[in-house]
Amino acid sequence: MFVVLQVAIDAFTIDMMRRYNRNRPIVFNTYQCYLKETPKKLADHIRLSEEEGWQFAAKLVRGAYMTLERDRAEKGNYECPIHDTIEDTHDWCV
């Protein structure tokens, strides 16, 4: 459920950036640095903005929902989406 919701939020935010971030950044997306998927997602969104000609804008946060994500993965019996160590997060985020 959460993954589907995040995909929808990202799609909506990208669409708003396409529309409003032409001359200056107005709309920002938030990227959770502790998630393993974030480096690729961030690179993909930057590349998309360059290809389409709008200004990319981001807020990088380190760990707002780490406990929730771990609990959700354990209860849902799927691989935890969080970096294994804080050093792994720092390696790409700092």
PyMOL Python script that loads the backbone (N, CA, C, O; Angstrom):
from pymol import cmd

cmd.read_pdbstr("""\
ATOM      1  N   MET A   1       0.827  -1.208   0.000  1.00  0.00           N
ATOM      2  CA  MET A   1       0.000   0.000   0.000  1.00  0.00           C
ATOM      3  C   MET A   1       0.861   1.258   0.000  1.00  0.00           C
ATOM      4  O   MET A   1       0.658   2.160  -0.813  1.00  0.00           O
ATOM      5  N   PHE A   2       1.826   1.311   0.920  1.00  0.00           N
ATOM      6  CA  PHE A   2       2.658   2.510   1.029  1.00  0.00           C
ATOM      7  C   PHE A   2       3.440   2.762  -0.252  1.00  0.00           C
ATOM      8  O   PHE A   2       3.550   3.905  -0.696  1.00  0.00           O
ATOM      9  N   VAL A   3       3.990   1.696  -0.856  1.00  0.00           N
ATOM     10  CA  VAL A   3       4.771   1.855  -2.084  1.00  0.00           C
ATOM     11  C   VAL A   3       3.901   2.436  -3.187  1.00  0.00           C
ATOM     12  O   VAL A   3       4.335   3.334  -3.909  1.00  0.00           O
ATOM     13  N   VAL A   4       2.689   1.939  -3.325  1.00  0.00           N
ATOM     14  CA  VAL A   4       1.760   2.451  -4.344  1.00  0.00           C
ATOM     15  C   VAL A   4       1.447   3.910  -4.076  1.00  0.00           C
ATOM     16  O   VAL A   4       1.406   4.720  -5.002  1.00  0.00           O
ATOM     17  N   LEU A   5       1.228   4.245  -2.832  1.00  0.00           N
ATOM     18  CA  LEU A   5       0.940   5.629  -2.472  1.00  0.00           C
ATOM     19  C   LEU A   5       2.123   6.533  -2.803  1.00  0.00           C
ATOM     20  O   LEU A   5       1.932   7.630  -3.329  1.00  0.00           O
ATOM     21  N   GLN A   6       3.355   6.085  -2.500  1.00  0.00           N
ATOM     22  CA  GLN A   6       4.536   6.899  -2.777  1.00  0.00           C
ATOM     23  C   GLN A   6       4.731   7.102  -4.277  1.00  0.00           C
ATOM     24  O   GLN A   6       5.128   8.185  -4.707  1.00  0.00           O
ATOM     25  N   VAL A   7       4.460   6.078  -5.070  1.00  0.00           N
ATOM     26  CA  VAL A   7       4.560   6.209  -6.526  1.00  0.00           C
ATOM     27  C   VAL A   7       3.594   7.280  -7.016  1.00  0.00           C
ATOM     28  O   VAL A   7       3.947   8.084  -7.878  1.00  0.00           O
ATOM     29  N   ALA A   8       2.383   7.296  -6.478  1.00  0.00           N
ATOM     30  CA  ALA A   8       1.383   8.302  -6.873  1.00  0.00           C
ATOM     31  C   ALA A   8       1.824   9.702  -6.442  1.00  0.00           C
ATOM     32  O   ALA A   8       1.674  10.662  -7.198  1.00  0.00           O
ATOM     33  N   ILE A   9       2.364   9.819  -5.235  1.00  0.00           N
ATOM     34  CA  ILE A   9       2.842  11.119  -4.754  1.00  0.00           C
ATOM     35  C   ILE A   9       3.979  11.622  -5.634  1.00  0.00           C
ATOM     36  O   ILE A   9       3.997  12.791  -6.017  1.00  0.00           O
ATOM     37  N   ASP A  10       4.930  10.745  -5.956  1.00  0.00           N
ATOM     38  CA  ASP A  10       6.042  11.138  -6.823  1.00  0.00           C
ATOM     39  C   ASP A  10       5.547  11.582  -8.194  1.00  0.00           C
ATOM     40  O   ASP A  10       6.008  12.594  -8.720  1.00  0.00           O
ATOM     41  N   ALA A  11       4.608  10.831  -8.779  1.00  0.00           N
ATOM     42  CA  ALA A  11       4.082  11.175 -10.112  1.00  0.00           C
ATOM     43  C   ALA A  11       3.386  12.537 -10.074  1.00  0.00           C
ATOM     44  O   ALA A  11       3.578  13.360 -10.969  1.00  0.00           O
ATOM     45  N   PHE A  12       2.589  12.769  -9.052  1.00  0.00           N
ATOM     46  CA  PHE A  12       1.896  14.054  -8.908  1.00  0.00           C
ATOM     47  C   PHE A  12       2.906  15.197  -8.759  1.00  0.00           C
ATOM     48  O   PHE A  12       2.770  16.241  -9.396  1.00  0.00           O
ATOM     49  N   THR A  13       3.915  14.990  -7.914  1.00  0.00           N
ATOM     50  CA  THR A  13       4.901  16.040  -7.666  1.00  0.00           C
ATOM     51  C   THR A  13       5.710  16.337  -8.922  1.00  0.00           C
ATOM     52  O   THR A  13       5.975  17.500  -9.226  1.00  0.00           O
ATOM     53  N   ILE A  14       6.106  15.302  -9.653  1.00  0.00           N
ATOM     54  CA  ILE A  14       6.826  15.504 -10.918  1.00  0.00           C
ATOM     55  C   ILE A  14       5.959  16.295 -11.887  1.00  0.00           C
ATOM     56  O   ILE A  14       6.446  17.201 -12.562  1.00  0.00           O
ATOM     57  N   ASP A  15       4.680  15.954 -11.956  1.00  0.00           N
ATOM     58  CA  ASP A  15       3.775  16.686 -12.850  1.00  0.00           C
ATOM     59  C   ASP A  15       3.674  18.154 -12.443  1.00  0.00           C
ATOM     60  O   ASP A  15       3.645  19.031 -13.306  1.00  0.00           O
ATOM     61  N   MET A  16       3.621  18.428 -11.161  1.00  0.00           N
ATOM     62  CA  MET A  16       3.563  19.816 -10.682  1.00  0.00           C
ATOM     63  C   MET A  16       4.879  20.552 -10.963  1.00  0.00           C
ATOM     64  O   MET A  16       4.866  21.737 -11.293  1.00  0.00           O
ATOM     65  N   MET A  17       6.009  19.857 -10.833  1.00  0.00           N
ATOM     66  CA  MET A  17       7.293  20.487 -11.170  1.00  0.00           C
ATOM     67  C   MET A  17       7.350  20.798 -12.660  1.00  0.00           C
ATOM     68  O   MET A  17       7.831  21.860 -13.055  1.00  0.00           O
ATOM     69  N   ARG A  18       6.865  19.883 -13.484  1.00  0.00           N
ATOM     70  CA  ARG A  18       6.816  20.141 -14.937  1.00  0.00           C
ATOM     71  C   ARG A  18       6.033  21.418 -15.222  1.00  0.00           C
ATOM     72  O   ARG A  18       6.418  22.229 -16.064  1.00  0.00           O
ATOM     73  N   ARG A  19       4.954  21.572 -14.520  1.00  0.00           N
ATOM     74  CA  ARG A  19       4.046  22.694 -14.766  1.00  0.00           C
ATOM     75  C   ARG A  19       4.569  24.007 -14.190  1.00  0.00           C
ATOM     76  O   ARG A  19       4.495  25.042 -14.853  1.00  0.00           O
ATOM     77  N   TYR A  20       5.095  23.979 -12.965  1.00  0.00           N
ATOM     78  CA  TYR A  20       5.395  25.225 -12.256  1.00  0.00           C
ATOM     79  C   TYR A  20       6.879  25.558 -12.092  1.00  0.00           C
ATOM     80  O   TYR A  20       7.211  26.691 -11.743  1.00  0.00           O
ATOM     81  N   ASN A  21       7.762  24.621 -12.331  1.00  0.00           N
ATOM     82  CA  ASN A  21       9.195  24.880 -12.132  1.00  0.00           C
ATOM     83  C   ASN A  21       9.898  25.212 -13.444  1.00  0.00           C
ATOM     84  O   ASN A  21      10.982  24.693 -13.710  1.00  0.00           O
ATOM     85  N   ARG A  22       9.316  26.044 -14.242  1.00  0.00           N
ATOM     86  CA  ARG A  22       9.918  26.421 -15.521  1.00  0.00           C
ATOM     87  C   ARG A  22      11.006  27.475 -15.349  1.00  0.00           C
ATOM     88  O   ARG A  22      12.100  27.316 -15.890  1.00  0.00           O
ATOM     89  N   ASN A  23      10.734  28.533 -14.620  1.00  0.00           N
ATOM     90  CA  ASN A  23      11.688  29.632 -14.465  1.00  0.00           C
ATOM     91  C   ASN A  23      12.458  29.589 -13.150  1.00  0.00           C
ATOM     92  O   ASN A  23      13.587  30.071 -13.056  1.00  0.00           O
ATOM     93  N   ARG A  24      11.827  29.004 -12.143  1.00  0.00           N
ATOM     94  CA  ARG A  24      12.479  28.895 -10.835  1.00  0.00           C
ATOM     95  C   ARG A  24      11.813  27.759 -10.073  1.00  0.00           C
ATOM     96  O   ARG A  24      10.663  27.413 -10.346  1.00  0.00           O
ATOM     97  N   PRO A  25      12.528  27.181  -9.122  1.00  0.00           N
ATOM     98  CA  PRO A  25      11.925  26.084  -8.350  1.00  0.00           C
ATOM     99  C   PRO A  25      10.849  26.589  -7.393  1.00  0.00           C
ATOM    100  O   PRO A  25      11.111  27.430  -6.533  1.00  0.00           O
ATOM    101  N   ILE A  26       9.664  26.074  -7.549  1.00  0.00           N
ATOM    102  CA  ILE A  26       8.540  26.414  -6.677  1.00  0.00           C
ATOM    103  C   ILE A  26       8.057  25.150  -5.959  1.00  0.00           C
ATOM    104  O   ILE A  26       7.778  25.171  -4.760  1.00  0.00           O
ATOM    105  N   VAL A  27       7.964  24.054  -6.713  1.00  0.00           N
ATOM    106  CA  VAL A  27       7.501  22.781  -6.162  1.00  0.00           C
ATOM    107  C   VAL A  27       8.722  21.899  -5.880  1.00  0.00           C
ATOM    108  O   VAL A  27       9.604  21.757  -6.727  1.00  0.00           O
ATOM    109  N   PHE A  28       8.760  21.316  -4.695  1.00  0.00           N
ATOM    110  CA  PHE A  28       9.854  20.442  -4.277  1.00  0.00           C
ATOM    111  C   PHE A  28       9.305  19.053  -3.968  1.00  0.00           C
ATOM    112  O   PHE A  28       8.185  18.918  -3.475  1.00  0.00           O
ATOM    113  N   ASN A  29      10.090  18.029  -4.257  1.00  0.00           N
ATOM    114  CA  ASN A  29       9.753  16.678  -3.820  1.00  0.00           C
ATOM    115  C   ASN A  29      10.658  16.335  -2.638  1.00  0.00           C
ATOM    116  O   ASN A  29      11.764  16.865  -2.526  1.00  0.00           O
ATOM    117  N   THR A  30      10.196  15.461  -1.767  1.00  0.00           N
ATOM    118  CA  THR A  30      10.981  15.032  -0.612  1.00  0.00           C
ATOM    119  C   THR A  30      11.497  13.626  -0.869  1.00  0.00           C
ATOM    120  O   THR A  30      10.750  12.746  -1.296  1.00  0.00           O
ATOM    121  N   TYR A  31      12.782  13.425  -0.605  1.00  0.00           N
ATOM    122  CA  TYR A  31      13.431  12.133  -0.814  1.00  0.00           C
ATOM    123  C   TYR A  31      13.986  11.643   0.514  1.00  0.00           C
ATOM    124  O   TYR A  31      14.752  12.344   1.176  1.00  0.00           O
ATOM    125  N   GLN A  32      13.595  10.440   0.893  1.00  0.00           N
ATOM    126  CA  GLN A  32      14.049   9.813   2.132  1.00  0.00           C
ATOM    127  C   GLN A  32      15.398   9.153   1.868  1.00  0.00           C
ATOM    128  O   GLN A  32      15.460   8.125   1.193  1.00  0.00           O
ATOM    129  N   CYS A  33      16.466   9.721   2.384  1.00  0.00           N
ATOM    130  CA  CYS A  33      17.819   9.229   2.110  1.00  0.00           C
ATOM    131  C   CYS A  33      18.079   7.828   2.652  1.00  0.00           C
ATOM    132  O   CYS A  33      18.954   7.128   2.145  1.00  0.00           O
ATOM    133  N   TYR A  34      17.347   7.414   3.657  1.00  0.00           N
ATOM    134  CA  TYR A  34      17.584   6.103   4.252  1.00  0.00           C
ATOM    135  C   TYR A  34      17.041   4.948   3.410  1.00  0.00           C
ATOM    136  O   TYR A  34      17.331   3.787   3.698  1.00  0.00           O
ATOM    137  N   LEU A  35      16.261   5.251   2.380  1.00  0.00           N
ATOM    138  CA  LEU A  35      15.716   4.189   1.532  1.00  0.00           C
ATOM    139  C   LEU A  35      16.719   3.782   0.452  1.00  0.00           C
ATOM    140  O   LEU A  35      17.344   4.636  -0.178  1.00  0.00           O
ATOM    141  N   LYS A  36      16.865   2.502   0.247  1.00  0.00           N
ATOM    142  CA  LYS A  36      17.821   1.968  -0.718  1.00  0.00           C
ATOM    143  C   LYS A  36      17.528   2.442  -2.142  1.00  0.00           C
ATOM    144  O   LYS A  36      18.448   2.596  -2.945  1.00  0.00           O
ATOM    145  N   GLU A  37      16.273   2.671  -2.453  1.00  0.00           N
ATOM    146  CA  GLU A  37      15.889   3.068  -3.812  1.00  0.00           C
ATOM    147  C   GLU A  37      16.142   4.539  -4.127  1.00  0.00           C
ATOM    148  O   GLU A  37      16.106   4.930  -5.294  1.00  0.00           O
ATOM    149  N   THR A  38      16.396   5.354  -3.120  1.00  0.00           N
ATOM    150  CA  THR A  38      16.451   6.801  -3.314  1.00  0.00           C
ATOM    151  C   THR A  38      17.552   7.280  -4.256  1.00  0.00           C
ATOM    152  O   THR A  38      17.276   8.153  -5.079  1.00  0.00           O
ATOM    153  N   PRO A  39      18.787   6.764  -4.188  1.00  0.00           N
ATOM    154  CA  PRO A  39      19.801   7.277  -5.128  1.00  0.00           C
ATOM    155  C   PRO A  39      19.376   7.141  -6.594  1.00  0.00           C
ATOM    156  O   PRO A  39      19.554   8.071  -7.381  1.00  0.00           O
ATOM    157  N   LYS A  40      18.815   5.984  -6.959  1.00  0.00           N
ATOM    158  CA  LYS A  40      18.372   5.785  -8.346  1.00  0.00           C
ATOM    159  C   LYS A  40      17.180   6.680  -8.672  1.00  0.00           C
ATOM    160  O   LYS A  40      17.133   7.293  -9.739  1.00  0.00           O
ATOM    161  N   LYS A  41      16.211   6.756  -7.749  1.00  0.00           N
ATOM    162  CA  LYS A  41      15.030   7.595  -7.984  1.00  0.00           C
ATOM    163  C   LYS A  41      15.441   9.055  -8.169  1.00  0.00           C
ATOM    164  O   LYS A  41      14.947   9.731  -9.072  1.00  0.00           O
ATOM    165  N   LEU A  42      16.326   9.530  -7.333  1.00  0.00           N
ATOM    166  CA  LEU A  42      16.801  10.908  -7.415  1.00  0.00           C
ATOM    167  C   LEU A  42      17.489  11.158  -8.759  1.00  0.00           C
ATOM    168  O   LEU A  42      17.214  12.154  -9.428  1.00  0.00           O
ATOM    169  N   ALA A  43      18.378  10.251  -9.148  1.00  0.00           N
ATOM    170  CA  ALA A  43      19.069  10.397 -10.436  1.00  0.00           C
ATOM    171  C   ALA A  43      18.078  10.375 -11.601  1.00  0.00           C
ATOM    172  O   ALA A  43      18.213  11.152 -12.546  1.00  0.00           O
ATOM    173  N   ASP A  44      17.095   9.497 -11.535  1.00  0.00           N
ATOM    174  CA  ASP A  44      16.078   9.420 -12.603  1.00  0.00           C
ATOM    175  C   ASP A  44      15.277  10.716 -12.698  1.00  0.00           C
ATOM    176  O   ASP A  44      15.005  11.197 -13.798  1.00  0.00           O
ATOM    177  N   HIS A  45      14.902  11.277 -11.567  1.00  0.00           N
ATOM    178  CA  HIS A  45      14.103  12.510 -11.571  1.00  0.00           C
ATOM    179  C   HIS A  45      14.924  13.713 -12.050  1.00  0.00           C
ATOM    180  O   HIS A  45      14.402  14.583 -12.746  1.00  0.00           O
ATOM    181  N   ILE A  46      16.199  13.761 -11.681  1.00  0.00           N
ATOM    182  CA  ILE A  46      17.071  14.832 -12.177  1.00  0.00           C
ATOM    183  C   ILE A  46      17.222  14.724 -13.693  1.00  0.00           C
ATOM    184  O   ILE A  46      17.108  15.718 -14.410  1.00  0.00           O
ATOM    185  N   ARG A  47      17.479  13.510 -14.170  1.00  0.00           N
ATOM    186  CA  ARG A  47      17.639  13.289 -15.615  1.00  0.00           C
ATOM    187  C   ARG A  47      16.363  13.690 -16.361  1.00  0.00           C
ATOM    188  O   ARG A  47      16.430  14.325 -17.414  1.00  0.00           O
ATOM    189  N   LEU A  48      15.213  13.321 -15.816  1.00  0.00           N
ATOM    190  CA  LEU A  48      13.933  13.670 -16.435  1.00  0.00           C
ATOM    191  C   LEU A  48      13.771  15.184 -16.532  1.00  0.00           C
ATOM    192  O   LEU A  48      13.322  15.694 -17.558  1.00  0.00           O
ATOM    193  N   SER A  49      14.129  15.898 -15.483  1.00  0.00           N
ATOM    194  CA  SER A  49      14.005  17.360 -15.509  1.00  0.00           C
ATOM    195  C   SER A  49      14.921  17.971 -16.568  1.00  0.00           C
ATOM    196  O   SER A  49      14.541  18.926 -17.246  1.00  0.00           O
ATOM    197  N   GLU A  50      16.115  17.426 -16.708  1.00  0.00           N
ATOM    198  CA  GLU A  50      17.047  17.931 -17.722  1.00  0.00           C
ATOM    199  C   GLU A  50      16.528  17.660 -19.132  1.00  0.00           C
ATOM    200  O   GLU A  50      16.613  18.522 -20.007  1.00  0.00           O
ATOM    201  N   GLU A  51      15.995  16.469 -19.346  1.00  0.00           N
ATOM    202  CA  GLU A  51      15.458  16.111 -20.664  1.00  0.00           C
ATOM    203  C   GLU A  51      14.239  16.949 -21.027  1.00  0.00           C
ATOM    204  O   GLU A  51      14.061  17.307 -22.191  1.00  0.00           O
ATOM    205  N   GLU A  52      13.397  17.266 -20.044  1.00  0.00           N
ATOM    206  CA  GLU A  52      12.137  17.956 -20.308  1.00  0.00           C
ATOM    207  C   GLU A  52      12.218  19.472 -20.121  1.00  0.00           C
ATOM    208  O   GLU A  52      11.288  20.192 -20.485  1.00  0.00           O
ATOM    209  N   GLY A  53      13.324  19.959 -19.558  1.00  0.00           N
ATOM    210  CA  GLY A  53      13.525  21.401 -19.473  1.00  0.00           C
ATOM    211  C   GLY A  53      12.834  22.110 -18.328  1.00  0.00           C
ATOM    212  O   GLY A  53      12.428  23.262 -18.483  1.00  0.00           O
ATOM    213  N   TRP A  54      12.687  21.468 -17.196  1.00  0.00           N
ATOM    214  CA  TRP A  54      12.149  22.135 -16.007  1.00  0.00           C
ATOM    215  C   TRP A  54      13.159  22.020 -14.872  1.00  0.00           C
ATOM    216  O   TRP A  54      14.062  21.184 -14.909  1.00  0.00           O
ATOM    217  N   GLN A  55      12.991  22.869 -13.867  1.00  0.00           N
ATOM    218  CA  GLN A  55      13.952  22.909 -12.775  1.00  0.00           C
ATOM    219  C   GLN A  55      13.585  21.901 -11.686  1.00  0.00           C
ATOM    220  O   GLN A  55      12.489  21.928 -11.127  1.00  0.00           O
ATOM    221  N   PHE A  56      14.521  21.031 -11.412  1.00  0.00           N
ATOM    222  CA  PHE A  56      14.360  20.027 -10.372  1.00  0.00           C
ATOM    223  C   PHE A  56      14.562  20.688  -9.010  1.00  0.00           C
ATOM    224  O   PHE A  56      15.447  21.529  -8.853  1.00  0.00           O
ATOM    225  N   ALA A  57      13.746  20.313  -8.028  1.00  0.00           N
ATOM    226  CA  ALA A  57      13.893  20.839  -6.672  1.00  0.00           C
ATOM    227  C   ALA A  57      13.607  19.716  -5.677  1.00  0.00           C
ATOM    228  O   ALA A  57      12.633  18.977  -5.818  1.00  0.00           O
ATOM    229  N   ALA A  58      14.470  19.604  -4.673  1.00  0.00           N
ATOM    230  CA  ALA A  58      14.342  18.486  -3.736  1.00  0.00           C
ATOM    231  C   ALA A  58      14.633  18.896  -2.305  1.00  0.00           C
ATOM    232  O   ALA A  58      15.391  19.829  -2.039  1.00  0.00           O
ATOM    233  N   LYS A  59      14.004  18.166  -1.391  1.00  0.00           N
ATOM    234  CA  LYS A  59      14.340  18.209   0.027  1.00  0.00           C
ATOM    235  C   LYS A  59      14.848  16.810   0.358  1.00  0.00           C
ATOM    236  O   LYS A  59      14.154  15.821   0.121  1.00  0.00           O
ATOM    237  N   LEU A  60      16.050  16.728   0.903  1.00  0.00           N
ATOM    238  CA  LEU A  60      16.609  15.444   1.314  1.00  0.00           C
ATOM    239  C   LEU A  60      16.467  15.311   2.819  1.00  0.00           C
ATOM    240  O   LEU A  60      16.919  16.173   3.572  1.00  0.00           O
ATOM    241  N   VAL A  61      15.844  14.240   3.250  1.00  0.00           N
ATOM    242  CA  VAL A  61      15.695  13.973   4.676  1.00  0.00           C
ATOM    243  C   VAL A  61      16.285  12.608   4.983  1.00  0.00           C
ATOM    244  O   VAL A  61      16.287  11.718   4.132  1.00  0.00           O
ATOM    245  N   ARG A  62      16.780  12.445   6.186  1.00  0.00           N
ATOM    246  CA  ARG A  62      17.525  11.228   6.506  1.00  0.00           C
ATOM    247  C   ARG A  62      16.713  10.102   7.103  1.00  0.00           C
ATOM    248  O   ARG A  62      16.960   8.953   6.737  1.00  0.00           O
ATOM    249  N   GLY A  63      15.769  10.337   7.987  1.00  0.00           N
ATOM    250  CA  GLY A  63      15.184   9.192   8.661  1.00  0.00           C
ATOM    251  C   GLY A  63      13.847   9.402   9.327  1.00  0.00           C
ATOM    252  O   GLY A  63      13.650   8.965  10.461  1.00  0.00           O
ATOM    253  N   ALA A  64      12.953  10.040   8.676  1.00  0.00           N
ATOM    254  CA  ALA A  64      11.677  10.374   9.307  1.00  0.00           C
ATOM    255  C   ALA A  64      10.806   9.158   9.618  1.00  0.00           C
ATOM    256  O   ALA A  64      10.089   9.161  10.619  1.00  0.00           O
ATOM    257  N   TYR A  65      10.851   8.131   8.793  1.00  0.00           N
ATOM    258  CA  TYR A  65       9.924   7.000   8.947  1.00  0.00           C
ATOM    259  C   TYR A  65      10.645   5.667   9.046  1.00  0.00           C
ATOM    260  O   TYR A  65      10.086   4.639   8.662  1.00  0.00           O
ATOM    261  N   MET A  66      11.859   5.661   9.546  1.00  0.00           N
ATOM    262  CA  MET A  66      12.652   4.431   9.568  1.00  0.00           C
ATOM    263  C   MET A  66      11.973   3.318  10.370  1.00  0.00           C
ATOM    264  O   MET A  66      11.894   2.185   9.895  1.00  0.00           O
ATOM    265  N   THR A  67      11.492   3.610  11.548  1.00  0.00           N
ATOM    266  CA  THR A  67      10.852   2.586  12.373  1.00  0.00           C
ATOM    267  C   THR A  67       9.609   2.046  11.688  1.00  0.00           C
ATOM    268  O   THR A  67       9.386   0.836  11.649  1.00  0.00           O
ATOM    269  N   LEU A  68       8.805   2.946  11.151  1.00  0.00           N
ATOM    270  CA  LEU A  68       7.590   2.547  10.443  1.00  0.00           C
ATOM    271  C   LEU A  68       7.923   1.652   9.257  1.00  0.00           C
ATOM    272  O   LEU A  68       7.270   0.628   9.057  1.00  0.00           O
ATOM    273  N   GLU A  69       8.928   2.021   8.470  1.00  0.00           N
ATOM    274  CA  GLU A  69       9.318   1.231   7.298  1.00  0.00           C
ATOM    275  C   GLU A  69       9.790  -0.168   7.700  1.00  0.00           C
ATOM    276  O   GLU A  69       9.419  -1.159   7.072  1.00  0.00           O
ATOM    277  N   ARG A  70      10.607  -0.239   8.747  1.00  0.00           N
ATOM    278  CA  ARG A  70      11.095  -1.551   9.211  1.00  0.00           C
ATOM    279  C   ARG A  70       9.942  -2.427   9.695  1.00  0.00           C
ATOM    280  O   ARG A  70       9.859  -3.604   9.345  1.00  0.00           O
ATOM    281  N   ASP A  71       9.063  -1.853  10.492  1.00  0.00           N
ATOM    282  CA  ASP A  71       7.915  -2.608  11.000  1.00  0.00           C
ATOM    283  C   ASP A  71       7.022  -3.083   9.866  1.00  0.00           C
ATOM    284  O   ASP A  71       6.557  -4.223   9.869  1.00  0.00           O
ATOM    285  N   ARG A  72       6.787  -2.220   8.907  1.00  0.00           N
ATOM    286  CA  ARG A  72       5.923  -2.557   7.775  1.00  0.00           C
ATOM    287  C   ARG A  72       6.519  -3.707   6.965  1.00  0.00           C
ATOM    288  O   ARG A  72       5.803  -4.624   6.561  1.00  0.00           O
ATOM    289  N   ALA A  73       7.826  -3.656   6.730  1.00  0.00           N
ATOM    290  CA  ALA A  73       8.496  -4.717   5.971  1.00  0.00           C
ATOM    291  C   ALA A  73       8.432  -6.044   6.723  1.00  0.00           C
ATOM    292  O   ALA A  73       8.201  -7.095   6.125  1.00  0.00           O
ATOM    293  N   GLU A  74       8.638  -5.989   8.032  1.00  0.00           N
ATOM    294  CA  GLU A  74       8.591  -7.213   8.831  1.00  0.00           C
ATOM    295  C   GLU A  74       7.188  -7.807   8.829  1.00  0.00           C
ATOM    296  O   GLU A  74       7.027  -9.012   8.634  1.00  0.00           O
ATOM    297  N   LYS A  75       6.182  -6.982   9.042  1.00  0.00           N
ATOM    298  CA  LYS A  75       4.793  -7.459   9.060  1.00  0.00           C
ATOM    299  C   LYS A  75       4.342  -7.933   7.683  1.00  0.00           C
ATOM    300  O   LYS A  75       3.574  -8.888   7.567  1.00  0.00           O
ATOM    301  N   GLY A  76       4.826  -7.259   6.638  1.00  0.00           N
ATOM    302  CA  GLY A  76       4.450  -7.635   5.277  1.00  0.00           C
ATOM    303  C   GLY A  76       5.309  -8.739   4.689  1.00  0.00           C
ATOM    304  O   GLY A  76       5.061  -9.206   3.577  1.00  0.00           O
ATOM    305  N   ASN A  77       6.325  -9.155   5.445  1.00  0.00           N
ATOM    306  CA  ASN A  77       7.212 -10.235   5.029  1.00  0.00           C
ATOM    307  C   ASN A  77       7.898  -9.934   3.689  1.00  0.00           C
ATOM    308  O   ASN A  77       7.946 -10.783   2.799  1.00  0.00           O
ATOM    309  N   TYR A  78       8.426  -8.712   3.567  1.00  0.00           N
ATOM    310  CA  TYR A  78       9.210  -8.364   2.382  1.00  0.00           C
ATOM    311  C   TYR A  78      10.528  -7.735   2.823  1.00  0.00           C
ATOM    312  O   TYR A  78      10.687  -7.338   3.977  1.00  0.00           O
ATOM    313  N   GLU A  79      11.463  -7.653   1.886  1.00  0.00           N
ATOM    314  CA  GLU A  79      12.784  -7.117   2.205  1.00  0.00           C
ATOM    315  C   GLU A  79      12.674  -5.680   2.687  1.00  0.00           C
ATOM    316  O   GLU A  79      11.955  -4.869   2.103  1.00  0.00           O
ATOM    317  N   CYS A  80      13.384  -5.378   3.744  1.00  0.00           N
ATOM    318  CA  CYS A  80      13.369  -4.033   4.306  1.00  0.00           C
ATOM    319  C   CYS A  80      13.967  -3.056   3.287  1.00  0.00           C
ATOM    320  O   CYS A  80      15.055  -3.304   2.768  1.00  0.00           O
ATOM    321  N   PRO A  81      13.272  -1.952   2.994  1.00  0.00           N
ATOM    322  CA  PRO A  81      13.749  -1.002   1.989  1.00  0.00           C
ATOM    323  C   PRO A  81      14.797  -0.007   2.515  1.00  0.00           C
ATOM    324  O   PRO A  81      15.260   0.862   1.777  1.00  0.00           O
ATOM    325  N   ILE A  82      15.162  -0.143   3.787  1.00  0.00           N
ATOM    326  CA  ILE A  82      16.070   0.809   4.423  1.00  0.00           C
ATOM    327  C   ILE A  82      17.507   0.324   4.309  1.00  0.00           C
ATOM    328  O   ILE A  82      17.777  -0.874   4.391  1.00  0.00           O
ATOM    329  N   HIS A  83      18.431   1.269   4.117  1.00  0.00           N
ATOM    330  CA  HIS A  83      19.850   0.918   4.131  1.00  0.00           C
ATOM    331  C   HIS A  83      20.170   0.144   5.408  1.00  0.00           C
ATOM    332  O   HIS A  83      19.587   0.394   6.463  1.00  0.00           O
ATOM    333  N   ASP A  84      21.098  -0.795   5.297  1.00  0.00           N
ATOM    334  CA  ASP A  84      21.428  -1.653   6.430  1.00  0.00           C
ATOM    335  C   ASP A  84      22.087  -0.896   7.584  1.00  0.00           C
ATOM    336  O   ASP A  84      21.894  -1.242   8.750  1.00  0.00           O
ATOM    337  N   THR A  85      22.859   0.128   7.257  1.00  0.00           N
ATOM    338  CA  THR A  85      23.547   0.896   8.307  1.00  0.00           C
ATOM    339  C   THR A  85      23.415   2.382   8.003  1.00  0.00           C
ATOM    340  O   THR A  85      23.120   2.783   6.877  1.00  0.00           O
ATOM    341  N   ILE A  86      23.637   3.174   9.024  1.00  0.00           N
ATOM    342  CA  ILE A  86      23.619   4.628   8.820  1.00  0.00           C
ATOM    343  C   ILE A  86      24.770   5.052   7.914  1.00  0.00           C
ATOM    344  O   ILE A  86      24.666   6.038   7.184  1.00  0.00           O
ATOM    345  N   GLU A  87      25.873   4.296   7.967  1.00  0.00           N
ATOM    346  CA  GLU A  87      27.012   4.608   7.099  1.00  0.00           C
ATOM    347  C   GLU A  87      26.633   4.441   5.630  1.00  0.00           C
ATOM    348  O   GLU A  87      27.086   5.208   4.781  1.00  0.00           O
ATOM    349  N   ASP A  88      25.797   3.435   5.327  1.00  0.00           N
ATOM    350  CA  ASP A  88      25.337   3.253   3.945  1.00  0.00           C
ATOM    351  C   ASP A  88      24.529   4.463   3.480  1.00  0.00           C
ATOM    352  O   ASP A  88      24.643   4.891   2.332  1.00  0.00           O
ATOM    353  N   THR A  89      23.719   5.004   4.373  1.00  0.00           N
ATOM    354  CA  THR A  89      22.953   6.211   4.047  1.00  0.00           C
ATOM    355  C   THR A  89      23.897   7.382   3.839  1.00  0.00           C
ATOM    356  O   THR A  89      23.763   8.122   2.864  1.00  0.00           O
ATOM    357  N   HIS A  90      24.853   7.557   4.747  1.00  0.00           N
ATOM    358  CA  HIS A  90      25.798   8.671   4.646  1.00  0.00           C
ATOM    359  C   HIS A  90      26.660   8.580   3.385  1.00  0.00           C
ATOM    360  O   HIS A  90      27.014   9.604   2.801  1.00  0.00           O
ATOM    361  N   ASP A  91      26.997   7.364   2.966  1.00  0.00           N
ATOM    362  CA  ASP A  91      27.892   7.186   1.815  1.00  0.00           C
ATOM    363  C   ASP A  91      27.361   7.887   0.570  1.00  0.00           C
ATOM    364  O   ASP A  91      28.148   8.427  -0.207  1.00  0.00           O
ATOM    365  N   TRP A  92      26.092   7.891   0.369  1.00  0.00           N
ATOM    366  CA  TRP A  92      25.580   8.535  -0.848  1.00  0.00           C
ATOM    367  C   TRP A  92      24.926   9.879  -0.554  1.00  0.00           C
ATOM    368  O   TRP A  92      24.831  10.727  -1.441  1.00  0.00           O
ATOM    369  N   CYS A  93      24.471  10.084   0.687  1.00  0.00           N
ATOM    370  CA  CYS A  93      23.661  11.266   0.993  1.00  0.00           C
ATOM    371  C   CYS A  93      24.485  12.469   1.456  1.00  0.00           C
ATOM    372  O   CYS A  93      24.052  13.610   1.295  1.00  0.00           O
ATOM    373  N   VAL A  94      25.639  12.232   2.018  1.00  0.00           N
ATOM    374  CA  VAL A  94      26.416  13.344   2.579  1.00  0.00           C
ATOM    375  C   VAL A  94      27.330  13.938   1.529  1.00  0.00           C
ATOM    376  O   VAL A  94      28.064  14.885   1.813  1.00  0.00           O
TER     377      VAL A  94
END
""", "prot")
cmd.dss("prot")
cmd.show_as("cartoon", "prot")
cmd.util.cbc("prot")
cmd.orient("prot")
